[in-house]
Amino acid sequence: MQTHRPGAPAALRAVNRALAGLILLLLIVTVGVLVLPVSLQIFSRYTSLIPAYIWTEEMARFCLVYSVMLGAMLAVREGTHFTVDVFPRLSPRGEAKVELLSGSFILVFAFVFLWWGIEFTDFAWWRISELAELPLWIIHIAWPVAGAVWMLFEAERMLDAVAVLRGEAA
C-alpha cells in the first residue's frame, strides 16, 4: 500500500513524472536528430563527397530551439533553472522559503512565456520557413508549451515547499 506524501497531490506528481519522462525522450531524440544536419553541414564544407544542402541549417536551428526549450523544462522540474546558489546551505524551512520566492518569479516567467507565446505562435500560424517550407508554428509553439509545463512543474515544487513550512514534510 502506498503512503500519502505531503505536499503536491499524487495526481499532479504522476502527471509531472510522466510529462518529464516524455520530455526527456523528446530531448534525446531532438539532440540525436540535431547531429545529422550539423554533420552534413560540416562534411559538405570540407569534402566534395556530400553536396551542400540548404535545408540542414534550418533543421539544425529547429532542433536546437527544441533542445533548449525541452532542457529548460526539465531544469525547472529539477530546480536547476533560473536559480543561483547565493545562500549557504539552509535549513529545510529556509530552503522552502527560498523555493517559494524563486518559484514566484518562475511562475511570472512561465506566464509571460505562455501568454505572449500564444500570440507568438498565432503570428506564425500561416507562415512557412524560408528554406524547407515547414510551418513556423511548429517552432513557435515551443514557447507557450514551455510556459505551461513550467507552471505544472513549479506548482509541484511550491506545494512541496508549503508542506515543509506547515511541518507536514521534512
Backbone as a printed PyTorch tensor [residue, N CA C, xyz], in Angstrom:
tensor([[[  0.8460,  -1.1940,   0.0000],
         [  0.0000,   0.0000,   0.0000],
         [  0.8850,   1.2490,   0.0000]],

        [[  0.5500,   2.1960,  -0.8400],
         [  1.3480,   3.4070,  -0.9720],
         [  0.8960,   4.4230,   0.0670]],

        [[  1.8490,   5.0200,   0.7610],
         [  1.5110,   6.0340,   1.7500],
         [  1.4110,   7.3900,   1.0840]],

        [[  0.6020,   8.2520,   1.6750],
         [  0.4090,   9.5970,   1.1370],
         [  1.6150,  10.4500,   1.4850]],

        [[  2.1490,  11.1320,   0.5030],
         [  3.2810,  12.0440,   0.6990],
         [  2.7270,  13.4540,   0.7760]],

        [[  3.0350,  14.1930,   1.8430],
         [  2.5240,  15.5670,   1.9520],
         [  3.0530,  16.4450,   0.8280]],

        [[  2.3450,  17.5060,   0.5630],
         [  2.7660,  18.4490,  -0.4730],
         [  1.8460,  18.3850,  -1.6640]],

        [[  2.4360,  18.2450,  -2.8180],
         [  1.6750,  18.2260,  -4.0690],
         [  0.7840,  16.9920,  -4.1260]],

        [[ -0.4020,  17.1230,  -4.7170],
         [ -1.2960,  15.9560,  -4.8580],
         [ -0.6480,  14.8520,  -5.6980]],

        [[ -1.0110,  13.6220,  -5.3950],
         [ -0.4390,  12.4690,  -6.0960],
         [ -0.7090,  12.5370,  -7.5980]],

        [[ -1.8740,  13.0330,  -7.9870],
         [ -2.2080,  13.1270,  -9.4100],
         [ -1.2590,  14.0980, -10.1230]],

        [[ -0.9550,  15.2170,  -9.4860],
         [ -0.0160,  16.1840, -10.0790],
         [  1.3680,  15.5690, -10.2010]],

        [[  1.7920,  14.8480,  -9.1700],
         [  3.0930,  14.1750,  -9.2210],
         [  3.1410,  13.1640, -10.3650]],

        [[  2.0770,  12.3920, -10.5240],
         [  2.0360,  11.3750, -11.5810],
         [  2.0730,  12.0190, -12.9610]],

        [[  1.2900,  13.0810, -13.1490],
         [  1.2850,  13.7890, -14.4350],
         [  2.6670,  14.3770, -14.7130]],

        [[  3.2540,  15.0180, -13.7210],
         [  4.5700,  15.6350, -13.9110],
         [  5.6510,  14.5900, -14.1730]],

        [[  5.5850,  13.4550, -13.4830],
         [  6.5680,  12.3880, -13.7060],
         [  6.4640,  11.8550, -15.1430]],

        [[  5.2320,  11.6030, -15.5970],
         [  5.0250,  11.1090, -16.9690],
         [  5.4560,  12.1630, -17.9900]],

        [[  5.1060,  13.4140, -17.7340],
         [  5.4720,  14.5030, -18.6430],
         [  6.9870,  14.6660, -18.7140]],

        [[  7.6530,  14.5820, -17.5680],
         [  9.1130,  14.6940, -17.5430],
         [  9.7530,  13.5450, -18.3180]],

        [[  9.1970,  12.3570, -18.2100],
         [  9.7160,  11.2210, -18.9810],
         [  9.5700,  11.4380, -20.4760]],

        [[  8.4080,  11.9360, -20.8940],
         [  8.1740,  12.2330, -22.3050],
         [  9.1200,  13.3280, -22.7990]],

        [[  9.2940,  14.3640, -21.9970],
         [ 10.1820,  15.4700, -22.3780],
         [ 11.6190,  14.9810, -22.4870]],

        [[ 12.0440,  14.1220, -21.5680],
         [ 13.3940,  13.5810, -21.6430],
         [ 13.5790,  12.7700, -22.9250]],

        [[ 12.6020,  11.9640, -23.2720],
         [ 12.6670,  11.1910, -24.5110],
         [ 12.7440,  12.1110, -25.7290]],

        [[ 11.9000,  13.1510, -25.7520],
         [ 11.9190,  14.1060, -26.8590],
         [ 13.2570,  14.8490, -26.9300]],

        [[ 13.8250,  15.1590, -25.7760],
         [ 15.1230,  15.8370, -25.7410],
         [ 16.2070,  14.9470, -26.3320]],

        [[ 16.1990,  13.6910, -25.9760],
         [ 17.1800,  12.7500, -26.5270],
         [ 17.0280,  12.6520, -28.0380]],

        [[ 15.7980,  12.5260, -28.5140],
         [ 15.5480,  12.4370, -29.9560],
         [ 15.9860,  13.7150, -30.6550]],

        [[ 15.6450,  14.8560, -30.0750],
         [ 15.9770,  16.1440, -30.6940],
         [ 17.4890,  16.3390, -30.8090]],

        [[ 18.2080,  16.0230, -29.7520],
         [ 19.6650,  16.1640, -29.8080],
         [ 20.2490,  15.1500, -30.7900]],

        [[ 19.6830,  13.9470, -30.8030],
         [ 20.1460,  12.9450, -31.7620],
         [ 19.9200,  13.3710, -33.2000]],

        [[ 18.7550,  13.9370, -33.4650],
         [ 18.4470,  14.4100, -34.8160],
         [ 19.3230,  15.6110, -35.1720]],

        [[ 19.6460,  16.4400, -34.1910],
         [ 20.4830,  17.6200, -34.4160],
         [ 21.8580,  17.2420, -34.9700]],

        [[ 22.3560,  16.0920, -34.5850],
         [ 23.6760,  15.6510, -35.0360],
         [ 23.7100,  15.4530, -36.5570]],

        [[ 22.6210,  14.9680, -37.1360],
         [ 22.5910,  14.6770, -38.5790],
         [ 22.8070,  15.9260, -39.4450]],

        [[ 21.9650,  16.9620, -39.3390],
         [ 22.1850,  18.1140, -40.2260],
         [ 23.4920,  18.8540, -39.9580]],

        [[ 23.9140,  18.8970, -38.6900],
         [ 25.1790,  19.5760, -38.3920],
         [ 26.3420,  18.7940, -38.9970]],

        [[ 26.2970,  17.4760, -38.8910],
         [ 27.3520,  16.6510, -39.5000],
         [ 27.3710,  16.8200, -41.0140]],

        [[ 26.1880,  16.8220, -41.6330],
         [ 26.1250,  17.0330, -43.0810],
         [ 26.7130,  18.3850, -43.4730]],

        [[ 26.4320,  19.4110, -42.6780],
         [ 26.9840,  20.7400, -42.9640],
         [ 28.5090,  20.7270, -42.8960]],

        [[ 29.0350,  20.0870, -41.8760],
         [ 30.4930,  20.0530, -41.7000],
         [ 31.1570,  19.2840, -42.8370]],

        [[ 30.6380,  18.0930, -43.1290],
         [ 31.2380,  17.2830, -44.1840],
         [ 31.1180,  17.9490, -45.5510]],

        [[ 30.0220,  18.6520, -45.8030],
         [ 29.8660,  19.2890, -47.1150],
         [ 30.8200,  20.4720, -47.2890]],

        [[ 31.2620,  21.0670, -46.2040],
         [ 32.1960,  22.1880, -46.3070],
         [ 33.6070,  21.7300, -46.6490]],

        [[ 33.9840,  20.5570, -46.1460],
         [ 35.3740,  20.1270, -46.2660],
         [ 35.5950,  18.9790, -47.2450]],

        [[ 34.5310,  18.4460, -47.8080],
         [ 34.6990,  17.3770, -48.8000],
         [ 33.7700,  17.6450, -49.9740]],

        [[ 34.1040,  17.0280, -51.0730],
         [ 33.2110,  17.1460, -52.2320],
         [ 32.3080,  15.9170, -52.3370]],

        [[ 32.3900,  15.0180, -51.3570],
         [ 31.5850,  13.8060, -51.3650],
         [ 30.1030,  14.0830, -51.1150]],

        [[ 29.8350,  15.1080, -50.3100],
         [ 28.4610,  15.4330, -49.9420],
         [ 28.1400,  16.8260, -50.4670]],

        [[ 27.0460,  16.9730, -51.1970],
         [ 26.6890,  18.3190, -51.6670],
         [ 26.2420,  19.2000, -50.5010]],

        [[ 26.3690,  20.4820, -50.6740],
         [ 25.9510,  21.4280, -49.6340],
         [ 24.4250,  21.5400, -49.6570]],

        [[ 23.8030,  21.0460, -48.6130],
         [ 22.3470,  21.1080, -48.5020],
         [ 21.9430,  22.3630, -47.7500]],

        [[ 20.9620,  23.0460, -48.2620],
         [ 20.4940,  24.2650, -47.6150],
         [ 19.5730,  23.9500, -46.4340]],

        [[ 18.7730,  22.9020, -46.5410],
         [ 17.7930,  22.5810, -45.5070],
         [ 18.4380,  22.2030, -44.1800]],

        [[ 19.7200,  21.8130, -44.1960],
         [ 20.3610,  21.3580, -42.9640],
         [ 20.4960,  22.4850, -41.9350]],

        [[ 20.7280,  23.6970, -42.4190],
         [ 20.8600,  24.8310, -41.4890],
         [ 19.5540,  25.0740, -40.7580]],

        [[ 18.4630,  25.0250, -41.4860],
         [ 17.1610,  25.2800, -40.8710],
         [ 16.7630,  24.1540, -39.9170]],

        [[ 17.0220,  22.9250, -40.3120],
         [ 16.6850,  21.8030, -39.4460],
         [ 17.5250,  21.8390, -38.1680]],

        [[ 18.7790,  22.2040, -38.2980],
         [ 19.6450,  22.3220, -37.1200],
         [ 19.1170,  23.4140, -36.1810]],

        [[ 18.6710,  24.5120, -36.7590],
         [ 18.1220,  25.6020, -35.9370],
         [ 16.8660,  25.1520, -35.2020]],

        [[ 15.9650,  24.4670, -35.8930],
         [ 14.7330,  23.9750, -35.2730],
         [ 15.0510,  23.0070, -34.1340]],

        [[ 15.9600,  22.0770, -34.3860],
         [ 16.3220,  21.1030, -33.3550],
         [ 16.9990,  21.7710, -32.1660]],

        [[ 17.8270,  22.7780, -32.4370],
         [ 18.4990,  23.4850, -31.3450],
         [ 17.4870,  24.2130, -30.4700]],

        [[ 16.5220,  24.8750, -31.0820],
         [ 15.4920,  25.5760, -30.3020],
         [ 14.7360,  24.5790, -29.4280]],

        [[ 14.3260,  23.4710, -30.0100],
         [ 13.6090,  22.4730, -29.2220],
         [ 14.4810,  21.8710, -28.1290]],

        [[ 15.7470,  21.6400, -28.3990],
         [ 16.6420,  21.1080, -27.3750],
         [ 16.7400,  22.0590, -26.1900]],

        [[ 16.8760,  23.3320, -26.4760],
         [ 16.9730,  24.3360, -25.4110],
         [ 15.6790,  24.4050, -24.6080]],

        [[ 14.5490,  24.4490, -25.2960],
         [ 13.2670,  24.5760, -24.5850],
         [ 12.9440,  23.3200, -23.7700]],

        [[ 13.2040,  22.1480, -24.3340],
         [ 12.9550,  20.9030, -23.5990],
         [ 13.8930,  20.7920, -22.3950]],

        [[ 15.1520,  21.1680, -22.5880],
         [ 16.0990,  21.1590, -21.4710],
         [ 15.6940,  22.1290, -20.3760]],

        [[ 15.1740,  23.2910, -20.7650],
         [ 14.7190,  24.2730, -19.7740],
         [ 13.5340,  23.7300, -18.9820]],

        [[ 12.6490,  22.9980, -19.6460],
         [ 11.5090,  22.4060, -18.9460],
         [ 11.9860,  21.4180, -17.8890]],

        [[ 12.9140,  20.5570, -18.2570],
         [ 13.4320,  19.5780, -17.2920],
         [ 14.2010,  20.2590, -16.1640]],

        [[ 14.9140,  21.3230, -16.4870],
         [ 15.6640,  22.0390, -15.4560],
         [ 14.7320,  22.6650, -14.4250]],

        [[ 13.5800,  23.1520, -14.8490],
         [ 12.6150,  23.6940, -13.8910],
         [ 12.1080,  22.5700, -12.9900]],

        [[ 11.8430,  21.4140, -13.5560],
         [ 11.3750,  20.2780, -12.7470],
         [ 12.4030,  19.9020, -11.6920]],

        [[ 13.6770,  19.9190, -12.0660],
         [ 14.7380,  19.5270, -11.1470],
         [ 15.1910,  20.6650, -10.2380]],

        [[ 14.6630,  21.8670, -10.4720],
         [ 15.0350,  23.0040,  -9.6350],
         [ 16.4160,  23.5540,  -9.9430]],

        [[ 16.8790,  23.3760, -11.1630],
         [ 18.2110,  23.8600, -11.5250],
         [ 18.1770,  24.9960, -12.5330]],

        [[ 16.9940,  25.4260, -12.9330],
         [ 16.8810,  26.5010, -13.9040],
         [ 16.4080,  27.7590, -13.1900]],

        [[ 16.8760,  28.8910, -13.6290],
         [ 16.5100,  30.1920, -13.0610],
         [ 16.9750,  30.3560, -11.6150]],

        [[ 17.8490,  29.5110, -11.1400],
         [ 18.3010,  29.6380,  -9.7550],
         [ 19.8080,  29.8560,  -9.7240]],

        [[ 20.2230,  30.5880,  -8.7290],
         [ 21.6260,  30.8500,  -8.4920],
         [ 21.8810,  30.5380,  -7.0270]],

        [[ 22.9360,  29.7930,  -6.7460],
         [ 23.2600,  29.4600,  -5.3540],
         [ 23.9110,  30.6610,  -4.6890]],

        [[ 23.0850,  31.4770,  -4.0520],
         [ 23.5650,  32.6750,  -3.3760],
         [ 23.7080,  32.4090,  -1.8900]],

        [[ 22.7830,  31.6510,  -1.3440],
         [ 22.7590,  31.3950,   0.0820],
         [ 23.5480,  30.1340,   0.4250]],

        [[ 24.1070,  30.0940,   1.6460],
         [ 24.7240,  28.8360,   2.0750],
         [ 23.6210,  27.7940,   2.2710]],

        [[ 24.0080,  26.5740,   2.5440],
         [ 23.0270,  25.5170,   2.7700],
         [ 22.1080,  25.9450,   3.9070]],

        [[ 20.8110,  25.9860,   3.6330],
         [ 19.8290,  26.4420,   4.6110],
         [ 19.1080,  25.2510,   5.2380]],

        [[ 18.3650,  25.5460,   6.2830],
         [ 17.5240,  24.5240,   6.9020],
         [ 16.4000,  24.1690,   5.9250]],

        [[ 15.7040,  23.0560,   6.1350],
         [ 14.5910,  22.7160,   5.2410],
         [ 13.5440,  23.8390,   5.1350]],

        [[ 13.2690,  24.4960,   6.2580],
         [ 12.3060,  25.6090,   6.2130],
         [ 12.8730,  26.7930,   5.4210]],

        [[ 14.1470,  27.0710,   5.5970],
         [ 14.7850,  28.1470,   4.8340],
         [ 14.7940,  27.8350,   3.3460]],

        [[ 15.1070,  26.5800,   2.9980],
         [ 15.0740,  26.1570,   1.5860],
         [ 13.6630,  26.3000,   1.0240]],

        [[ 12.6700,  25.9620,   1.8270],
         [ 11.2710,  26.0690,   1.3800],
         [ 10.9040,  27.5240,   1.1110]],

        [[ 11.3540,  28.4200,   1.9730],
         [ 11.0640,  29.8520,   1.7690],
         [ 11.7160,  30.3650,   0.4900]],

        [[ 12.9730,  29.9740,   0.2740],
         [ 13.6710,  30.3910,  -0.9460],
         [ 12.9740,  29.8040,  -2.1650]],

        [[ 12.5200,  28.5470,  -2.0650],
         [ 11.8120,  27.9000,  -3.1750],
         [ 10.5310,  28.6680,  -3.5030]],

        [[  9.7980,  29.0980,  -2.4860],
         [  8.5660,  29.8550,  -2.7360],
         [  8.8630,  31.2020,  -3.3790]],

        [[  9.9190,  31.8630,  -2.9280],
         [ 10.2750,  33.1570,  -3.5100],
         [ 10.7320,  32.9930,  -4.9630]],

        [[ 11.6770,  32.0850,  -5.1850],
         [ 12.1610,  31.9040,  -6.5610],
         [ 11.0690,  31.3100,  -7.4410]],

        [[ 10.2390,  30.4380,  -6.8650],
         [  9.1310,  29.8560,  -7.6210],
         [  8.1380,  30.9020,  -8.0910]],

        [[  7.9500,  31.9430,  -7.2900],
         [  7.0480,  33.0270,  -7.6950],
         [  7.5610,  33.7200,  -8.9530]],

        [[  8.8620,  33.9400,  -9.0090],
         [  9.4550,  34.5570, -10.1950],
         [  9.3830,  33.6180, -11.3980]],

        [[  9.6080,  32.3320, -11.1560],
         [  9.4990,  31.3610, -12.2410],
         [  8.0850,  31.3450, -12.7990]],

        [[  7.0910,  31.4290, -11.9200],
         [  5.7030,  31.4560, -12.3840],
         [  5.4170,  32.7050, -13.2180]],

        [[  6.0260,  33.8320, -12.8510],
         [  5.8610,  35.0520, -13.6530],
         [  6.4440,  34.8340, -15.0530]],

        [[  7.6700,  34.2820, -15.1160],
         [  8.2760,  33.9890, -16.4150],
         [  7.4410,  32.9790, -17.1910]],

        [[  6.9240,  31.9740, -16.4950],
         [  6.1010,  30.9570, -17.1580],
         [  4.8490,  31.5860, -17.7510]],

        [[  4.2320,  32.4920, -17.0060],
         [  3.0360,  33.1690, -17.5050],
         [  3.3710,  34.0110, -18.7310]],

        [[  4.5070,  34.7070, -18.6970],
         [  4.9380,  35.5090, -19.8530],
         [  5.1430,  34.6150, -21.0690]],

        [[  5.8230,  33.4860, -20.8840],
         [  6.0390,  32.5650, -21.9930],
         [  4.7240,  32.0060, -22.5120]],

        [[  3.8100,  31.6860, -21.6100],
         [  2.5230,  31.1380, -22.0290],
         [  1.6880,  32.1930, -22.7500]],

        [[  1.5030,  33.3340, -22.1210],
         [  0.6220,  34.3800, -22.6590],
         [  1.1270,  34.9160, -23.9960]],

        [[  2.3640,  35.4260, -23.9940],
         [  2.8870,  36.0000, -25.2270],
         [  3.3540,  34.9190, -26.1980]],

        [[  3.6150,  33.7200, -25.6990],
         [  3.9430,  32.6100, -26.5830],
         [  2.7630,  32.2220, -27.4550]],

        [[  1.5590,  32.3370, -26.8980],
         [  0.3540,  32.0760, -27.6980],
         [  0.2480,  33.1020, -28.8190]],

        [[  0.5000,  34.3540, -28.4970],
         [  0.4820,  35.4060, -29.5160],
         [  1.5930,  35.1870, -30.5450]],

        [[  2.7580,  34.7820, -30.0720],
         [  3.9080,  34.4860, -30.9340],
         [  3.5730,  33.3470, -31.9030]],

        [[  2.9070,  32.3160, -31.3920],
         [  2.5080,  31.1780, -32.2290],
         [  1.4200,  31.5850, -33.2110]],

        [[  0.4760,  32.3850, -32.7450],
         [ -0.6020,  32.8530, -33.6190],
         [ -0.0410,  33.6660, -34.7880]],

        [[  0.9880,  34.4690, -34.5000],
         [  1.6420,  35.2780, -35.5340],
         [  2.2240,  34.3780, -36.6330]],

        [[  2.7220,  33.1970, -36.2360],
         [  3.3990,  32.3150, -37.1900],
         [  2.4880,  31.2350, -37.7550]],

        [[  1.2190,  31.2540, -37.3970],
         [  0.3280,  30.1380, -37.7410],
         [  0.2720,  29.8540, -39.2410]],

        [[  0.1700,  30.8660, -40.0690],
         [  0.0340,  30.6600, -41.5060],
         [  1.3190,  30.9370, -42.2670]],

        [[  2.4350,  31.0510, -41.5830],
         [  3.7120,  31.3180, -42.2320],
         [  4.5040,  30.0240, -42.3850]],

        [[  5.4350,  30.0290, -43.3420],
         [  6.3000,  28.8750, -43.5370],
         [  7.7520,  29.3270, -43.4870]],

        [[  8.6330,  28.3950, -43.1830],
         [ 10.0590,  28.7130, -43.1340],
         [ 10.5790,  28.9350, -44.5580]],

        [[ 11.6510,  29.6920, -44.6560],
         [ 12.1660,  30.1000, -45.9580],
         [ 12.7430,  28.9520, -46.7760]],

        [[ 13.4910,  28.0820, -46.1410],
         [ 14.2290,  27.0810, -46.8990],
         [ 13.4810,  25.7610, -47.0540]],

        [[ 13.0600,  25.1850, -45.9470],
         [ 12.4140,  23.8640, -46.0030],
         [ 10.9010,  23.9730, -46.1590]],

        [[ 10.3880,  25.1810, -46.0780],
         [  8.9530,  25.4480, -46.1930],
         [  8.1260,  24.6600, -45.1670]],

        [[  8.6650,  24.6060, -43.9390],
         [  7.9400,  23.9860, -42.8270],
         [  7.0410,  25.0290, -42.1790]],

        [[  5.9110,  24.6230, -41.6250],
         [  5.0560,  25.5920, -40.9320],
         [  5.7870,  26.1550, -39.7110]],

        [[  5.8500,  27.4570, -39.5770],
         [  6.5950,  28.0820, -38.4870],
         [  5.9370,  27.9060, -37.1260]],

        [[  4.6340,  27.6240, -37.0830],
         [  4.0030,  27.4390, -35.7780],
         [  4.6150,  26.2470, -35.0490]],

        [[  5.1760,  25.2990, -35.8010],
         [  5.7960,  24.1280, -35.1780],
         [  6.9520,  24.5480, -34.2720]],

        [[  7.6950,  25.5470, -34.6730],
         [  8.7990,  26.0110, -33.8490],
         [  8.3270,  27.0120, -32.7900]],

        [[  7.3860,  27.8770, -33.1470],
         [  6.9210,  28.9050, -32.2180],
         [  6.1230,  28.3370, -31.0480]],

        [[  5.4930,  27.2110, -31.2320],
         [  4.6450,  26.6540, -30.1740],
         [  5.4700,  26.1750, -28.9790]],

        [[  6.7690,  26.0590, -29.1510],
         [  7.6310,  25.6450, -28.0420],
         [  7.5560,  26.6220, -26.8770]],

        [[  7.3310,  27.9070, -27.1480],
         [  7.2950,  28.9060, -26.0790],
         [  6.0650,  28.7650, -25.1800]],

        [[  4.8540,  28.7420, -25.7020],
         [  3.7260,  28.5850, -24.7840],
         [  3.7010,  27.2050, -24.1160]],

        [[  4.1650,  26.1890, -24.8090],
         [  4.2190,  24.8620, -24.1880],
         [  5.1950,  24.8860, -23.0170]],

        [[  6.3350,  25.5130, -23.2040],
         [  7.3100,  25.6310, -22.1120],
         [  6.7010,  26.3640, -20.9240]],

        [[  5.9870,  27.4480, -21.1810],
         [  5.3530,  28.1850, -20.0820],
         [  4.3620,  27.3320, -19.3150]],

        [[  3.5380,  26.5790, -20.0190],
         [  2.5440,  25.7260, -19.3550],
         [  3.2220,  24.6150, -18.5530]],

        [[  4.2460,  24.0180, -19.1210],
         [  4.9510,  22.9400, -18.4230],
         [  5.6850,  23.4850, -17.2040]],

        [[  6.2960,  24.6620, -17.3320],
         [  6.9440,  25.2780, -16.1650],
         [  5.9420,  25.4890, -15.0430]],

        [[  4.7350,  25.9130, -15.3780],
         [  3.7140,  26.1160, -14.3430],
         [  3.3880,  24.8110, -13.6220]],

        [[  3.2380,  23.7430, -14.3680],
         [  2.9550,  22.4460, -13.7510],
         [  4.0980,  21.9920, -12.8480]],

        [[  5.3080,  22.0510, -13.3680],
         [  6.4550,  21.5850, -12.5940],
         [  6.6940,  22.4600, -11.3630]],

        [[  6.5510,  23.7490, -11.5290],
         [  6.7930,  24.6420, -10.3940],
         [  5.6780,  24.5400,  -9.3560]],

        [[  4.4670,  24.2570,  -9.7820],
         [  3.3630,  24.0600,  -8.8240],
         [  3.6980,  22.9170,  -7.8730]],

        [[  4.2110,  21.8310,  -8.4050],
         [  4.5890,  20.6900,  -7.5470],
         [  5.6740,  21.1050,  -6.5540]],

        [[  6.6860,  21.8000,  -7.0280],
         [  7.7800,  22.2250,  -6.1490],
         [  7.2820,  23.1770,  -5.0580]],

        [[  6.4030,  24.0950,  -5.4440],
         [  5.9130,  25.0730,  -4.4640],
         [  4.9650,  24.4210,  -3.4480]],

        [[  4.1480,  23.4940,  -3.8800],
         [  3.2710,  22.7810,  -2.9360],
         [  4.0930,  21.9530,  -1.9520]],

        [[  5.1840,  21.3710,  -2.4080],
         [  6.0850,  20.6520,  -1.5030],
         [  6.7140,  21.6180,  -0.4970]],

        [[  7.0800,  22.8110,  -0.9390],
         [  7.6720,  23.8120,  -0.0510],
         [  6.6640,  24.2680,   0.9980]],

        [[  5.4350,  24.4480,   0.5860],
         [  4.3790,  24.8300,   1.5420],
         [  4.1910,  23.7290,   2.5880]],

        [[  4.2570,  22.4740,   2.1760],
         [  4.1260,  21.3530,   3.1070],
         [  5.2570,  21.3730,   4.1310]],

        [[  6.4630,  21.7150,   3.6740],
         [  7.6010,  21.8130,   4.6050],
         [  7.3470,  22.9260,   5.6060]],

        [[  6.8720,  24.0680,   5.1560],
         [  6.6070,  25.1900,   6.0640],
         [  5.4820,  24.8710,   7.0530]],

        [[  4.5460,  24.0580,   6.6400],
         [  3.4580,  23.6500,   7.5520],
         [  3.9040,  22.5460,   8.5130]],

        [[  5.0960,  22.0230,   8.2980],
         [  5.5830,  20.9490,   9.1380],
         [  5.0630,  19.5810,   8.7470]],

        [[  4.5370,  19.4660,   7.5450],
         [  3.9710,  18.1990,   7.0730],
         [  5.0140,  17.2940,   6.4320]],

        [[  6.1390,  17.8540,   5.9960],
         [  7.1670,  17.0710,   5.3260],
         [  8.5390,  17.5690,   5.7720]],

        [[  9.4920,  16.6760,   5.7120],
         [ 10.8520,  17.0530,   6.0970],
         [ 11.6720,  17.4470,   4.8930]]])
